[in-house]
Amino acid sequence: MTESPERDAAGKVVMLGRCPNCSKRAVLDYRPFCSKRCADLDLGRWLSGDYAIPAVESDDPDDEDHAPGSPDKF
Ligand SMILES: [Zn+2]
């Protein structure tokens, strides 16, 4: 199987990859997706938070306070 290059409006050859959603050939109008449907699906996934980075609560404000019994508390 060979991937034939596509051309954009200016006639420039552009290699389109595969749709990250369904692995079909991407189309110029919706690249890197194969269709508006897949583009919308991906956008919807973003909006619904599937790609959201999980919040990590590593900053414990209590860390700034001296623990009871700390020598600094003298
Ligand atoms: Zn697709």
N, CA, C, O and the ligand as a Tripos MOL2 file, in Angstrom:
@<TRIPOS>MOLECULE
protein
  297   295    75     0     0
PROTEIN
NO_CHARGES

@<TRIPOS>ATOM
      1 N           0.8440   -1.2050    0.0000 N.3       1 MET1
      2 CA          0.0000    0.0000    0.0000 C.3       1 MET1
      3 C           0.8790    1.2550    0.0000 C.2       1 MET1
      4 O           1.8080    1.3640    0.8000 O.2       1 MET1
      5 N           0.5930    2.1660   -0.8660 N.am      2 THR2
      6 CA          1.3750    3.4030   -0.9240 C.3       2 THR2
      7 C           0.4950    4.5750   -0.5460 C.2       2 THR2
      8 O          -0.6890    4.6230   -0.8780 O.2       2 THR2
      9 N           1.1000    5.5180    0.1560 N.am      3 GLU3
     10 CA          0.3810    6.7150    0.5380 C.3       3 GLU3
     11 C           0.5920    7.7600   -0.5540 C.2       3 GLU3
     12 O           1.7150    8.2150   -0.7710 O.2       3 GLU3
     13 N          -0.4510    8.1280   -1.2210 N.am      4 SER4
     14 CA         -0.2830    9.1520   -2.2430 C.3       4 SER4
     15 C          -0.4350   10.5240   -1.6190 C.2       4 SER4
     16 O          -1.3350   10.7510   -0.8110 O.2       4 SER4
     17 N           0.4390   11.4330   -1.9920 N.am      5 PRO5
     18 CA          0.3960   12.7690   -1.3920 C.3       5 PRO5
     19 C          -0.8270   13.5530   -1.8430 C.2       5 PRO5
     20 O          -1.3240   13.3650   -2.9530 O.2       5 PRO5
     21 N          -1.2930   14.4110   -0.9950 N.am      6 GLU6
     22 CA         -2.4010   15.2920   -1.3300 C.3       6 GLU6
     23 C          -1.8260   16.6530   -1.7020 C.2       6 GLU6
     24 O          -0.6510   16.9300   -1.4570 O.2       6 GLU6
     25 N          -2.6530   17.4840   -2.2850 N.am      7 ARG7
     26 CA         -2.1950   18.8360   -2.5900 C.3       7 ARG7
     27 C          -3.1300   19.8410   -1.9280 C.2       7 ARG7
     28 O          -4.3470   19.6600   -1.9020 O.2       7 ARG7
     29 N          -2.5370   20.8940   -1.4000 N.am      8 ASP8
     30 CA         -3.3800   21.9180   -0.7950 C.3       8 ASP8
     31 C          -3.8350   22.9010   -1.8680 C.2       8 ASP8
     32 O          -3.5800   22.7060   -3.0570 O.2       8 ASP8
     33 N          -4.5120   23.9580   -1.4310 N.am      9 ALA9
     34 CA         -5.1070   24.9000   -2.3700 C.3       9 ALA9
     35 C          -4.0680   25.5180   -3.2850 C.2       9 ALA9
     36 O          -4.3660   25.8560   -4.4310 O.2       9 ALA9
     37 N          -2.8510   25.6660   -2.7840 N.am     10 ALA10
     38 CA         -1.7890   26.2880   -3.5670 C.3      10 ALA10
     39 C          -1.0950   25.2710   -4.4700 C.2      10 ALA10
     40 O          -0.1550   25.6090   -5.1900 O.2      10 ALA10
     41 N          -1.5500   24.0570   -4.4290 N.am     11 GLY11
     42 CA         -0.9530   23.0340   -5.2620 C.3      11 GLY11
     43 C           0.2680   22.4160   -4.6380 C.2      11 GLY11
     44 O           0.9570   21.6020   -5.2540 O.2      11 GLY11
     45 N           0.5330   22.8100   -3.4040 N.am     12 LYS12
     46 CA          1.6770   22.2520   -2.7000 C.3      12 LYS12
     47 C           1.3480   20.8500   -2.2170 C.2      12 LYS12
     48 O           0.2590   20.5780   -1.7130 O.2      12 LYS12
     49 N           2.2990   19.9940   -2.3850 N.am     13 VAL13
     50 CA          2.0710   18.6220   -1.9420 C.3      13 VAL13
     51 C           2.1890   18.5470   -0.4240 C.2      13 VAL13
     52 O           3.1830   18.9820    0.1570 O.2      13 VAL13
     53 N           1.1910   18.0050    0.1870 N.am     14 VAL14
     54 CA          1.2490   17.8250    1.6350 C.3      14 VAL14
     55 C           0.9610   16.3710    1.9540 C.2      14 VAL14
     56 O           0.0260   15.7740    1.4220 O.2      14 VAL14
     57 N           1.7510   15.8340    2.8010 N.am     15 MET15
     58 CA          1.5060   14.4680    3.2280 C.3      15 MET15
     59 C           0.5540   14.4970    4.4090 C.2      15 MET15
     60 O           0.8290   15.1070    5.4430 O.2      15 MET15
     61 N          -0.5330   13.8450    4.2340 N.am     16 LEU16
     62 CA         -1.4960   13.7920    5.3210 C.3      16 LEU16
     63 C          -1.3300   12.4810    6.0560 C.2      16 LEU16
     64 O          -1.1800   11.4130    5.4620 O.2      16 LEU16
     65 N          -1.3610   12.5980    7.3370 N.am     17 GLY17
     66 CA         -1.1990   11.3920    8.1360 C.3      17 GLY17
     67 C          -2.5190   10.6710    8.3040 C.2      17 GLY17
     68 O          -3.4470   10.7950    7.5050 O.2      17 GLY17
     69 N          -2.5530    9.9430    9.3410 N.am     18 ARG18
     70 CA         -3.7600    9.1830    9.6510 C.3      18 ARG18
     71 C          -4.5560    9.9130   10.7080 C.2      18 ARG18
     72 O          -4.0050   10.6130   11.5580 O.2      18 ARG18
     73 N          -5.8410    9.7380   10.6390 N.am     19 CYS19
     74 CA         -6.7180   10.3180   11.6390 C.3      19 CYS19
     75 C          -6.3860    9.6940   12.9970 C.2      19 CYS19
     76 O          -6.4260    8.4720   13.1390 O.2      19 CYS19
     77 N          -6.0630   10.5120   13.9810 N.am     20 PRO20
     78 CA         -5.7470    9.9620   15.2980 C.3      20 PRO20
     79 C          -6.9460    9.3060   15.9620 C.2      20 PRO20
     80 O          -6.8140    8.5760   16.9450 O.2      20 PRO20
     81 N          -8.0980    9.5770   15.4120 N.am     21 ASN21
     82 CA         -9.3200    9.0600   16.0110 C.3      21 ASN21
     83 C          -9.6660    7.6700   15.4970 C.2      21 ASN21
     84 O          -9.9980    6.7750   16.2750 O.2      21 ASN21
     85 N          -9.5870    7.4940   14.1810 N.am     22 CYS22
     86 CA        -10.0290    6.2170   13.6130 C.3      22 CYS22
     87 C          -9.0130    5.6420   12.6390 C.2      22 CYS22
     88 O          -9.2520    4.5950   12.0360 O.2      22 CYS22
     89 N          -7.8880    6.3160   12.4830 N.am     23 SER23
     90 CA         -6.7890    5.8030   11.6580 C.3      23 SER23
     91 C          -7.1010    5.7750   10.1700 C.2      23 SER23
     92 O          -6.3800    5.1450    9.3950 O.2      23 SER23
     93 N          -8.1650    6.4500    9.7670 N.am     24 LYS24
     94 CA         -8.3880    6.5950    8.3260 C.3      24 LYS24
     95 C          -7.4770    7.6950    7.8080 C.2      24 LYS24
     96 O          -6.8570    8.4250    8.5810 O.2      24 LYS24
     97 N          -7.4070    7.8010    6.4830 N.am     25 ARG25
     98 CA         -6.6020    8.8580    5.9050 C.3      25 ARG25
     99 C          -7.1890   10.2090    6.2810 C.2      25 ARG25
    100 O          -8.3980   10.4200    6.1780 O.2      25 ARG25
    101 N          -6.3330   11.1180    6.7140 N.am     26 ALA26
    102 CA         -6.7990   12.4510    7.0340 C.3      26 ALA26
    103 C          -7.1050   13.2170    5.7520 C.2      26 ALA26
    104 O          -6.5590   12.9070    4.6930 O.2      26 ALA26
    105 N          -7.9600   14.1960    5.8490 N.am     27 VAL27
    106 CA         -8.2560   15.0500    4.7090 C.3      27 VAL27
    107 C          -7.7830   16.4530    5.0220 C.2      27 VAL27
    108 O          -7.6910   16.8530    6.1830 O.2      27 VAL27
    109 N          -7.4850   17.1960    3.9620 N.am     28 LEU28
    110 CA         -6.9420   18.5360    4.1370 C.3      28 LEU28
    111 C          -7.8190   19.4050    5.0240 C.2      28 LEU28
    112 O          -7.3340   20.0870    5.9270 O.2      28 LEU28
    113 N          -9.1160   19.3710    4.7520 N.am     29 ASP29
    114 CA        -10.0250   20.2820    5.4500 C.3      29 ASP29
    115 C         -10.0640   20.0390    6.9450 C.2      29 ASP29
    116 O         -10.2900   20.9590    7.7310 O.2      29 ASP29
    117 N          -9.8460   18.8180    7.3230 N.am     30 TYR30
    118 CA        -10.0160   18.4930    8.7440 C.3      30 TYR30
    119 C          -8.7680   17.8940    9.3600 C.2      30 TYR30
    120 O          -8.8100   17.3260   10.4520 O.2      30 TYR30
    121 N          -7.6660   18.0250    8.6550 N.am     31 ARG31
    122 CA         -6.4530   17.4240    9.1960 C.3      31 ARG31
    123 C          -6.1880   17.9360   10.6000 C.2      31 ARG31
    124 O          -6.4850   19.0930   10.8980 O.2      31 ARG31
    125 N          -5.6530   17.1260   11.4430 N.am     32 PRO32
    126 CA         -5.1680   15.7790   11.1190 C.3      32 PRO32
    127 C          -6.2600   14.7190   11.1460 C.2      32 PRO32
    128 O          -5.9700   13.5270   11.2500 O.2      32 PRO32
    129 N          -7.4830   15.1420   11.0560 N.am     33 PHE33
    130 CA         -8.5740   14.1690   11.1410 C.3      33 PHE33
    131 C          -9.0860   13.8130    9.7620 C.2      33 PHE33
    132 O          -8.7710   14.4830    8.7790 O.2      33 PHE33
    133 N          -9.8670   12.7700    9.6970 N.am     34 CYS34
    134 CA        -10.3530   12.2680    8.4160 C.3      34 CYS34
    135 C         -11.6590   12.9410    8.0590 C.2      34 CYS34
    136 O         -12.0710   12.9170    6.8990 O.2      34 CYS34
    137 N         -12.3150   13.5400    9.0300 N.am     35 SER35
    138 CA        -13.6300   14.1040    8.7690 C.3      35 SER35
    139 C         -14.0010   15.0730    9.8750 C.2      35 SER35
    140 O         -13.3650   15.1220   10.9280 O.2      35 SER35
    141 N         -15.0470   15.8430    9.6080 N.am     36 LYS36
    142 CA        -15.5120   16.7710   10.6240 C.3      36 LYS36
    143 C         -15.9720   16.0120   11.8550 C.2      36 LYS36
    144 O         -15.8220   16.4660   12.9890 O.2      36 LYS36
    145 N         -16.5320   14.8530   11.5970 N.am     37 ARG37
    146 CA        -17.0340   14.0480   12.7140 C.3      37 ARG37
    147 C         -15.9030   13.7210   13.6920 C.2      37 ARG37
    148 O         -16.0450   13.8800   14.9050 O.2      37 ARG37
    149 N         -14.7970   13.2700   13.1450 N.am     38 CYS38
    150 CA        -13.6890   12.9060   14.0170 C.3      38 CYS38
    151 C         -13.0900   14.1430   14.6800 C.2      38 CYS38
    152 O         -12.6830   14.1000   15.8410 O.2      38 CYS38
    153 N         -13.0420   15.2420   13.9350 N.am     39 ALA39
    154 CA        -12.5320   16.4730   14.5190 C.3      39 ALA39
    155 C         -13.4250   16.9080   15.6750 C.2      39 ALA39
    156 O         -12.9450   17.3100   16.7350 O.2      39 ALA39
    157 N         -14.7150   16.8200   15.4520 N.am     40 ASP40
    158 CA        -15.6550   17.1920   16.5120 C.3      40 ASP40
    159 C         -15.5520   16.2480   17.6940 C.2      40 ASP40
    160 O         -15.6100   16.6660   18.8500 O.2      40 ASP40
    161 N         -15.4010   14.9870   17.3900 N.am     41 LEU41
    162 CA        -15.2830   13.9960   18.4550 C.3      41 LEU41
    163 C         -14.0920   14.3040   19.3410 C.2      41 LEU41
    164 O         -14.1670   14.2440   20.5680 O.2      41 LEU41
    165 N         -12.9820   14.6380   18.6780 N.am     42 ASP42
    166 CA        -11.7840   14.9140   19.4460 C.3      42 ASP42
    167 C         -11.9540   16.1690   20.2810 C.2      42 ASP42
    168 O         -11.5370   16.2320   21.4370 O.2      42 ASP42
    169 N         -12.5810   17.1760   19.6630 N.am     43 LEU43
    170 CA        -12.8330   18.4110   20.4000 C.3      43 LEU43
    171 C         -13.7360   18.1340   21.5880 C.2      43 LEU43
    172 O         -13.5240   18.6540   22.6830 O.2      43 LEU43
    173 N         -14.7380   17.3150   21.3570 N.am     44 GLY44
    174 CA        -15.6580   16.9760   22.4350 C.3      44 GLY44
    175 C         -14.9400   16.2730   23.5700 C.2      44 GLY44
    176 O         -15.2590   16.4560   24.7450 O.2      44 GLY44
    177 N         -13.9550   15.4580   23.1870 N.am     45 ARG45
    178 CA        -13.2000   14.7530   24.2140 C.3      45 ARG45
    179 C         -12.4140   15.7490   25.0640 C.2      45 ARG45
    180 O         -12.3190   15.6270   26.2850 O.2      45 ARG45
    181 N         -11.8550   16.7390   24.3680 N.am     46 TRP46
    182 CA        -11.1380   17.7810   25.1010 C.3      46 TRP46
    183 C         -12.0800   18.4710   26.0780 C.2      46 TRP46
    184 O         -11.7660   18.6630   27.2530 O.2      46 TRP46
    185 N         -13.2550   18.8410   25.5470 N.am     47 LEU47
    186 CA        -14.1740   19.6260   26.3590 C.3      47 LEU47
    187 C         -14.6970   18.8190   27.5350 C.2      47 LEU47
    188 O         -14.9650   19.3680   28.6040 O.2      47 LEU47
    189 N         -14.8400   17.5330   27.3390 N.am     48 SER48
    190 CA        -15.3810   16.7140   28.4250 C.3      48 SER48
    191 C         -14.3080   16.3570   29.4410 C.2      48 SER48
    192 O         -14.5850   15.7340   30.4660 O.2      48 SER48
    193 N         -13.0830   16.7590   29.1410 N.am     49 GLY49
    194 CA        -12.0390   16.6230   30.1510 C.3      49 GLY49
    195 C         -11.2600   15.3340   30.0930 C.2      49 GLY49
    196 O         -10.4800   15.0470   31.0010 O.2      49 GLY49
    197 N         -11.4510   14.5410   29.0420 N.am     50 ASP50
    198 CA        -10.7180   13.2880   28.9710 C.3      50 ASP50
    199 C          -9.2150   13.5190   28.8840 C.2      50 ASP50
    200 O          -8.4200   12.6890   29.3270 O.2      50 ASP50
    201 N          -8.8370   14.6520   28.3110 N.am     51 TYR51
    202 CA         -7.4200   14.9350   28.1440 C.3      51 TYR51
    203 C          -6.8790   15.8010   29.2710 C.2      51 TYR51
    204 O          -5.6950   16.1390   29.2970 O.2      51 TYR51
    205 N          -7.7500   16.1530   30.1910 N.am     52 ALA52
    206 CA         -7.3250   17.0520   31.2500 C.3      52 ALA52
    207 C          -6.2410   16.4040   32.0990 C.2      52 ALA52
    208 O          -6.2830   15.2150   32.4130 O.2      52 ALA52
    209 N          -5.2980   17.2140   32.4440 N.am     53 ILE53
    210 CA         -4.2460   16.7140   33.3250 C.3      53 ILE53
    211 C          -4.8110   16.6190   34.7360 C.2      53 ILE53
    212 O          -5.3310   17.6040   35.2580 O.2      53 ILE53
    213 N          -4.7190   15.4730   35.3470 N.am     54 PRO54
    214 CA         -5.2680   15.3020   36.6940 C.3      54 PRO54
    215 C          -4.6050   16.2620   37.6690 C.2      54 PRO54
    216 O          -3.3840   16.4150   37.6890 O.2      54 PRO54
    217 N          -5.4210   16.8860   38.4570 N.am     55 ALA55
    218 CA         -4.8730   17.8350   39.4220 C.3      55 ALA55
    219 C          -4.1650   17.0820   40.5420 C.2      55 ALA55
    220 O          -4.7300   16.1930   41.1800 O.2      55 ALA55
    221 N          -2.9370   17.4590   40.7530 N.am     56 VAL56
    222 CA         -2.1970   16.8260   41.8410 C.3      56 VAL56
    223 C          -2.0290   17.8380   42.9540 C.2      56 VAL56
    224 O          -1.4010   18.8800   42.7680 O.2      56 VAL56
    225 N          -2.5820   17.5350   44.0930 N.am     57 GLU57
    226 CA         -2.4840   18.4590   45.2070 C.3      57 GLU57
    227 C          -1.2460   18.1380   46.0250 C.2      57 GLU57
    228 O          -1.3150   17.5040   47.0780 O.2      57 GLU57
    229 N          -0.1230   18.5920   45.5140 N.am     58 SER58
    230 CA          1.1340   18.2820   46.2020 C.3      58 SER58
    231 C           1.5300   19.4070   47.1420 C.2      58 SER58
    232 O           2.3500   19.2260   48.0420 O.2      58 SER58
    233 N           0.9300   20.5800   46.9170 N.am     59 ASP59
    234 CA          1.2860   21.7080   47.7640 C.3      59 ASP59
    235 C           0.4540   21.6880   49.0380 C.2      59 ASP59
    236 O          -0.6790   22.1690   49.0650 O.2      59 ASP59
    237 N           1.0160   21.1440   50.0550 N.am     60 ASP60
    238 CA          0.3310   21.1180   51.3380 C.3      60 ASP60
    239 C           0.7100   22.3680   52.1160 C.2      60 ASP60
    240 O           1.8610   22.5110   52.5260 O.2      60 ASP60
    241 N          -0.2280   23.2660   52.3230 N.am     61 PRO61
    242 CA          0.0950   24.5220   53.0180 C.3      61 PRO61
    243 C           0.6550   24.2790   54.4090 C.2      61 PRO61
    244 O           1.3820   25.1120   54.9480 O.2      61 PRO61
    245 N           0.3190   23.1560   54.9760 N.am     62 ASP62
    246 CA          0.8060   22.8570   56.3270 C.3      62 ASP62
    247 C           2.3110   22.6350   56.3440 C.2      62 ASP62
    248 O           2.9540   22.7180   57.3900 O.2      62 ASP62
    249 N           2.8680   22.3470   55.1530 N.am     63 ASP63
    250 CA          4.3070   22.1300   55.1030 C.3      63 ASP63
    251 C           5.0720   23.3710   55.5340 C.2      63 ASP63
    252 O           6.1900   23.2790   56.0400 O.2      63 ASP63
    253 N           4.4660   24.5220   55.3330 N.am     64 GLU64
    254 CA          5.1320   25.7640   55.6930 C.3      64 GLU64
    255 C           5.1570   25.9610   57.2080 C.2      64 GLU64
    256 O           6.0480   26.6070   57.7570 O.2      64 GLU64
    257 N           4.1820   25.4020   57.8420 N.am     65 ASP65
    258 CA          4.1370   25.5540   59.2960 C.3      65 ASP65
    259 C           5.1110   24.6050   59.9680 C.2      65 ASP65
    260 O           5.4050   23.5290   59.4480 O.2      65 ASP65
    261 N           5.5920   24.9980   61.0890 N.am     66 HIS66
    262 CA          6.4740   24.1140   61.8260 C.3      66 HIS66
    263 C           5.6460   23.0940   62.5740 C.2      66 HIS66
    264 O           4.6580   23.4130   63.2350 O.2      66 HIS66
    265 N           6.0770   21.8830   62.4500 N.am     67 ALA67
    266 CA          5.3480   20.8330   63.1320 C.3      67 ALA67
    267 C           5.5260   20.9890   64.6370 C.2      67 ALA67
    268 O           6.5600   21.4680   65.1030 O.2      67 ALA67
    269 N           4.5170   20.5840   65.3850 N.am     68 PRO68
    270 CA          4.6590   20.6560   66.8430 C.3      68 PRO68
    271 C           5.8880   19.9000   67.2930 C.2      68 PRO68
    272 O           6.1050   18.7660   66.8650 O.2      68 PRO68
    273 N           6.6790   20.4870   68.1280 N.am     69 GLY69
    274 CA          7.8830   19.8220   68.5880 C.3      69 GLY69
    275 C           9.0880   20.1870   67.7480 C.2      69 GLY69
    276 O          10.2000   19.7360   68.0220 O.2      69 GLY69
    277 N           8.8740   21.0130   66.7140 N.am     70 SER70
    278 CA         10.0150   21.4140   65.8910 C.3      70 SER70
    279 C          10.9510   22.3050   66.6860 C.2      70 SER70
    280 O          10.4900   23.1560   67.4470 O.2      70 SER70
    281 N          12.2620   22.1290   66.5260 N.am     71 PRO71
    282 CA         13.2370   22.9540   67.2520 C.3      71 PRO71
    283 C          13.0840   24.4370   66.9220 C.2      71 PRO71
    284 O          13.4030   25.2940   67.7470 O.2      71 PRO71
    285 N          12.5930   24.7460   65.7090 N.am     72 ASP72
    286 CA         12.4340   26.1360   65.3370 C.3      72 ASP72
    287 C          11.3750   26.8400   66.1510 C.2      72 ASP72
    288 O          11.2930   28.0680   66.1540 O.2      72 ASP72
    289 N          10.5810   26.0760   66.8270 N.am     73 LYS73
    290 CA          9.4400   26.6510   67.5440 C.3      73 LYS73
    291 C           9.8590   27.2770   68.8420 C.2      73 LYS73
    292 O           9.0520   27.9410   69.4940 O.2      73 LYS73
    293 N          11.0580   27.0930   69.2270 N.am     74 PHE74
    294 CA         11.5250   27.6230   70.5230 C.3      74 PHE74
    295 C          11.3760   29.1280   70.6240 C.2      74 PHE74
    296 O          11.7240   29.7160   71.6490 O.2      74 PHE74
    297 ZN        -11.3510    9.6940   11.6810 Zn       75 ZN75
@<TRIPOS>BOND
     1     1     2 1
     2     2     3 1
     3     3     4 2
     4     3     5 am
     5     5     6 1
     6     6     7 1
     7     7     8 2
     8     7     9 am
     9     9    10 1
    10    10    11 1
    11    11    12 2
    12    11    13 am
    13    13    14 1
    14    14    15 1
    15    15    16 2
    16    15    17 am
    17    17    18 1
    18    18    19 1
    19    19    20 2
    20    19    21 am
    21    21    22 1
    22    22    23 1
    23    23    24 2
    24    23    25 am
    25    25    26 1
    26    26    27 1
    27    27    28 2
    28    27    29 am
    29    29    30 1
    30    30    31 1
    31    31    32 2
    32    31    33 am
    33    33    34 1
    34    34    35 1
    35    35    36 2
    36    35    37 am
    37    37    38 1
    38    38    39 1
    39    39    40 2
    40    39    41 am
    41    41    42 1
    42    42    43 1
    43    43    44 2
    44    43    45 am
    45    45    46 1
    46    46    47 1
    47    47    48 2
    48    47    49 am
    49    49    50 1
    50    50    51 1
    51    51    52 2
    52    51    53 am
    53    53    54 1
    54    54    55 1
    55    55    56 2
    56    55    57 am
    57    57    58 1
    58    58    59 1
    59    59    60 2
    60    59    61 am
    61    61    62 1
    62    62    63 1
    63    63    64 2
    64    63    65 am
    65    65    66 1
    66    66    67 1
    67    67    68 2
    68    67    69 am
    69    69    70 1
    70    70    71 1
    71    71    72 2
    72    71    73 am
    73    73    74 1
    74    74    75 1
    75    75    76 2
    76    75    77 am
    77    77    78 1
    78    78    79 1
    79    79    80 2
    80    79    81 am
    81    81    82 1
    82    82    83 1
    83    83    84 2
    84    83    85 am
    85    85    86 1
    86    86    87 1
    87    87    88 2
    88    87    89 am
    89    89    90 1
    90    90    91 1
    91    91    92 2
    92    91    93 am
    93    93    94 1
    94    94    95 1
    95    95    96 2
    96    95    97 am
    97    97    98 1
    98    98    99 1
    99    99   100 2
   100    99   101 am
   101   101   102 1
   102   102   103 1
   103   103   104 2
   104   103   105 am
   105   105   106 1
   106   106   107 1
   107   107   108 2
   108   107   109 am
   109   109   110 1
   110   110   111 1
   111   111   112 2
   112   111   113 am
   113   113   114 1
   114   114   115 1
   115   115   116 2
   116   115   117 am
   117   117   118 1
   118   118   119 1
   119   119   120 2
   120   119   121 am
   121   121   122 1
   122   122   123 1
   123   123   124 2
   124   123   125 am
   125   125   126 1
   126   126   127 1
   127   127   128 2
   128   127   129 am
   129   129   130 1
   130   130   131 1
   131   131   132 2
   132   131   133 am
   133   133   134 1
   134   134   135 1
   135   135   136 2
   136   135   137 am
   137   137   138 1
   138   138   139 1
   139   139   140 2
   140   139   141 am
   141   141   142 1
   142   142   143 1
   143   143   144 2
   144   143   145 am
   145   145   146 1
   146   146   147 1
   147   147   148 2
   148   147   149 am
   149   149   150 1
   150   150   151 1
   151   151   152 2
   152   151   153 am
   153   153   154 1
   154   154   155 1
   155   155   156 2
   156   155   157 am
   157   157   158 1
   158   158   159 1
   159   159   160 2
   160   159   161 am
   161   161   162 1
   162   162   163 1
   163   163   164 2
   164   163   165 am
   165   165   166 1
   166   166   167 1
   167   167   168 2
   168   167   169 am
   169   169   170 1
   170   170   171 1
   171   171   172 2
   172   171   173 am
   173   173   174 1
   174   174   175 1
   175   175   176 2
   176   175   177 am
   177   177   178 1
   178   178   179 1
   179   179   180 2
   180   179   181 am
   181   181   182 1
   182   182   183 1
   183   183   184 2
   184   183   185 am
   185   185   186 1
   186   186   187 1
   187   187   188 2
   188   187   189 am
   189   189   190 1
   190   190   191 1
   191   191   192 2
   192   191   193 am
   193   193   194 1
   194   194   195 1
   195   195   196 2
   196   195   197 am
   197   197   198 1
   198   198   199 1
   199   199   200 2
   200   199   201 am
   201   201   202 1
   202   202   203 1
   203   203   204 2
   204   203   205 am
   205   205   206 1
   206   206   207 1
   207   207   208 2
   208   207   209 am
   209   209   210 1
   210   210   211 1
   211   211   212 2
   212   211   213 am
   213   213   214 1
   214   214   215 1
   215   215   216 2
   216   215   217 am
   217   217   218 1
   218   218   219 1
   219   219   220 2
   220   219   221 am
   221   221   222 1
   222   222   223 1
   223   223   224 2
   224   223   225 am
   225   225   226 1
   226   226   227 1
   227   227   228 2
   228   227   229 am
   229   229   230 1
   230   230   231 1
   231   231   232 2
   232   231   233 am
   233   233   234 1
   234   234   235 1
   235   235   236 2
   236   235   237 am
   237   237   238 1
   238   238   239 1
   239   239   240 2
   240   239   241 am
   241   241   242 1
   242   242   243 1
   243   243   244 2
   244   243   245 am
   245   245   246 1
   246   246   247 1
   247   247   248 2
   248   247   249 am
   249   249   250 1
   250   250   251 1
   251   251   252 2
   252   251   253 am
   253   253   254 1
   254   254   255 1
   255   255   256 2
   256   255   257 am
   257   257   258 1
   258   258   259 1
   259   259   260 2
   260   259   261 am
   261   261   262 1
   262   262   263 1
   263   263   264 2
   264   263   265 am
   265   265   266 1
   266   266   267 1
   267   267   268 2
   268   267   269 am
   269   269   270 1
   270   270   271 1
   271   271   272 2
   272   271   273 am
   273   273   274 1
   274   274   275 1
   275   275   276 2
   276   275   277 am
   277   277   278 1
   278   278   279 1
   279   279   280 2
   280   279   281 am
   281   281   282 1
   282   282   283 1
   283   283   284 2
   284   283   285 am
   285   285   286 1
   286   286   287 1
   287   287   288 2
   288   287   289 am
   289   289   290 1
   290   290   291 1
   291   291   292 2
   292   291   293 am
   293   293   294 1
   294   294   295 1
   295   295   296 2
@<TRIPOS>SUBSTRUCTURE
     1 MET1         2 RESIDUE 1 A MET
     2 THR2         6 RESIDUE 1 A THR
     3 GLU3        10 RESIDUE 1 A GLU
     4 SER4        14 RESIDUE 1 A SER
     5 PRO5        18 RESIDUE 1 A PRO
     6 GLU6        22 RESIDUE 1 A GLU
     7 ARG7        26 RESIDUE 1 A ARG
     8 ASP8        30 RESIDUE 1 A ASP
     9 ALA9        34 RESIDUE 1 A ALA
    10 ALA10       38 RESIDUE 1 A ALA
    11 GLY11       42 RESIDUE 1 A GLY
    12 LYS12       46 RESIDUE 1 A LYS
    13 VAL13       50 RESIDUE 1 A VAL
    14 VAL14       54 RESIDUE 1 A VAL
    15 MET15       58 RESIDUE 1 A MET
    16 LEU16       62 RESIDUE 1 A LEU
    17 GLY17       66 RESIDUE 1 A GLY
    18 ARG18       70 RESIDUE 1 A ARG
    19 CYS19       74 RESIDUE 1 A CYS
    20 PRO20       78 RESIDUE 1 A PRO
    21 ASN21       82 RESIDUE 1 A ASN
    22 CYS22       86 RESIDUE 1 A CYS
    23 SER23       90 RESIDUE 1 A SER
    24 LYS24       94 RESIDUE 1 A LYS
    25 ARG25       98 RESIDUE 1 A ARG
    26 ALA26      102 RESIDUE 1 A ALA
    27 VAL27      106 RESIDUE 1 A VAL
    28 LEU28      110 RESIDUE 1 A LEU
    29 ASP29      114 RESIDUE 1 A ASP
    30 TYR30      118 RESIDUE 1 A TYR
    31 ARG31      122 RESIDUE 1 A ARG
    32 PRO32      126 RESIDUE 1 A PRO
    33 PHE33      130 RESIDUE 1 A PHE
    34 CYS34      134 RESIDUE 1 A CYS
    35 SER35      138 RESIDUE 1 A SER
    36 LYS36      142 RESIDUE 1 A LYS
    37 ARG37      146 RESIDUE 1 A ARG
    38 CYS38      150 RESIDUE 1 A CYS
    39 ALA39      154 RESIDUE 1 A ALA
    40 ASP40      158 RESIDUE 1 A ASP
    41 LEU41      162 RESIDUE 1 A LEU
    42 ASP42      166 RESIDUE 1 A ASP
    43 LEU43      170 RESIDUE 1 A LEU
    44 GLY44      174 RESIDUE 1 A GLY
    45 ARG45      178 RESIDUE 1 A ARG
    46 TRP46      182 RESIDUE 1 A TRP
    47 LEU47      186 RESIDUE 1 A LEU
    48 SER48      190 RESIDUE 1 A SER
    49 GLY49      194 RESIDUE 1 A GLY
    50 ASP50      198 RESIDUE 1 A ASP
    51 TYR51      202 RESIDUE 1 A TYR
    52 ALA52      206 RESIDUE 1 A ALA
    53 ILE53      210 RESIDUE 1 A ILE
    54 PRO54      214 RESIDUE 1 A PRO
    55 ALA55      218 RESIDUE 1 A ALA
    56 VAL56      222 RESIDUE 1 A VAL
    57 GLU57      226 RESIDUE 1 A GLU
    58 SER58      230 RESIDUE 1 A SER
    59 ASP59      234 RESIDUE 1 A ASP
    60 ASP60      238 RESIDUE 1 A ASP
    61 PRO61      242 RESIDUE 1 A PRO
    62 ASP62      246 RESIDUE 1 A ASP
    63 ASP63      250 RESIDUE 1 A ASP
    64 GLU64      254 RESIDUE 1 A GLU
    65 ASP65      258 RESIDUE 1 A ASP
    66 HIS66      262 RESIDUE 1 A HIS
    67 ALA67      266 RESIDUE 1 A ALA
    68 PRO68      270 RESIDUE 1 A PRO
    69 GLY69      274 RESIDUE 1 A GLY
    70 SER70      278 RESIDUE 1 A SER
    71 PRO71      282 RESIDUE 1 A PRO
    72 ASP72      286 RESIDUE 1 A ASP
    73 LYS73      290 RESIDUE 1 A LYS
    74 PHE74      294 RESIDUE 1 A PHE
    75 ZN75       297 GROUP 0 **** ****
